[in-house]
Amino acid sequence: SKGIATISGLTGSTEYSVQVMNGAKVRASTKISTLVDIGDATPVNPDDDFIKMLAEAEEGEVFALFPGTYGNAGSISINKKVEIMGVYPFNKPIITSNISIEDGASLLIKDIILDGAEIPQDKSSHVFVFATADVVYDALTVEGCEIRNFEKGLMYLNVKAEVKNITFNGNIIHGVQSSGSDFIDSRSGAFHSLKFTNNTVYNSVPDRDFIRYDDKSGDFPGIYPVILVDHNTLYGVSNSSSRRLLYVRFKENKITFTNNIVAETATIFTNQNNTDPSTVF
């Protein structure tokens, strides 16, 4: 009918640019993302034993989660390269667990709600923890997720291990309190690249550092970290005059901090000699 166009032949999980034309003139444009094409992915329903499925996963397996609640109000282990994706971005499945990334695994998690409200205090942990020492992790990628109600921070690297790429993009994060820890927290390991882009963070990390990266450069020669913090809204985070947005001490870092809204905070931007002095605002 008039005013409606049906487009066929699109690929699942793909971003497209769409233009509305009036003859040769562009009248409007937007970007759209197609839904997950189950294809060869493993479908998962709420009555399935998802934790067992992860334990028995094959390297590179993709799990497509239908709406519902998953998890164990504790910790889920990821020890292979896997992808966990919600089938419907408008009705995201809920995982009620911390994520322990082990043995050099790689994880992509997209269009999921991670909710720590049911995790008992004695089992509370960071949302994502790199747990195994003396390995190289390829990537942690978190996109389009809502992350809420965790007592500790967003990510923790407190073992002597190397991570190539860490990406948080397009997420809404709230109620991640960072109790006794920092929000993005690397103490004993090293990562090559951190991209924190297009996220909204509020009611989180009230009195700790936003990005903490301790200097273990002596244990990881040849790593020169690149950190990009771009197009985020950070509301009330690190709200203490003794805390920092960038507590980066790993030597030879390069930081780009651009296009961010930082509001309702008393935090220091940085006070570290090793933090990239040319950080871009």
Helices and strands as residue ranges (DSSP letters): E 15-22, E 25-33, E 42-44, H 50-55, E 61-65, E 69-70, E 75-78, E 82-86, E 94-95, E 98-101, E 107-110, E 113-115, G 121-123, E 128-130, E 136-143, E 146-150, E 155-157, E 162-169, E 172-176, E 184-186, E 190-197, E 200-202, E 211-213, G 217-219, E 226-230, E 233-235, E 246-248, E 254-258, E 261-263
